[in-house]
Amino acid sequence: MKDFLDEDISKYFPHLKDYVKISIVELMDHILNMFNEKIYNYAEKKFSREGINLMTGYRVSAVEEKELVIVKTKSGEEIRVPYGMCVWVWIWVYY
């Protein structure tokens, strides 16, 4: 998604780039938590440098027409996140 934004959207529709934001909602405390700490720390820092918003420790409780409803897993705090396009990826890892 980030490459698509940087290489295609910016090239063909430069006026739209400022309206696009990439956020990742992750249930666990880290992305790529099935890997060792060095790998997930590297990925999280890289995403941060690239302007990707990481929301770790949240779960999606509903996808509504114009908002995601996400809940902080530890506190139960509910947040509504507006969106224009939602891409849902579910990765199932067997251990």
N, C-alpha and C positions, 0 to 999 in steps of 0.2 A: 504494500500500500504506500509506504513512504517513497519507494522508488517511482511508483506510478505518479505520485504527487510531484516529486522533484523533476522527473524527466519528461513526463507527458503533459500533465495539467499545466505546469509552469510554462511549457513551450507553446502549447496550442491555445490555452485559455489563461494567460497570465493574470487577468483581472480576477480570477476565481481563487487563486492560491491563498490569499489572505482570509478566505472564508472557510478553509478546510482545516480541521484539527483531528489528529489521530489520538485516540485514547484506548488503552488496553485495560480491561477489568479482569482481575485475576483473584480467584477465591483464596489461594494460598498467600503466604507472606512474601513470596518471591516468584518471579517468572522463571521458567526452566528449573524449577526446584528439584526435578529428578536428577539433575546434574550436580556436580560439586560446586561449592561456594564460589570458587574462582570464576567459573563459567557464568553463573547467574549474576554475579556482581559486575562482570564485564558487560554482559548484555544490558543490564539495567542502566549502567553508566552511559553506554552508547546510545540507548534509546533516549535518555535524558538530554544528552548533547544534541540529539537530532530533533528535539522538541516533541517527542512522543510522550503523552501523559500516561504514566503508569498508576493504576489504582489497584494496589495490592491489598489483600485482606477484605475484599468486597465480593458479594455475590449478586448476580442479577436476579431480582425477584419478579420483574415483569417487563415486557417490552410493549409499550403502548404506542399509539399512532405517532406521537411526536416526542416522546420521552422514554428513556430507560429509567426504571426504578431499581436502584441498587441499594444494598444494605451492608453496612460495616459489620463484619462477622463477629467481632469482639464486643461491640457496644450495642448493636441493633439499630444504630442510627440509619435512617432512611434518607437517601438523596435522590433527587430527580434530575436527570441529565438530558437536556434537549438534544435532539439529533436530526439530521436530514437524511442520512443513510446509515444503516446499521449493518455491519458484516459480522455474522456470528460464526465462530469457529469453536468446535468442541473437540478437544484432543483427549483421547482415552489412552492412558498408558498402563500397560500390564507390567507388574513387577515380578 
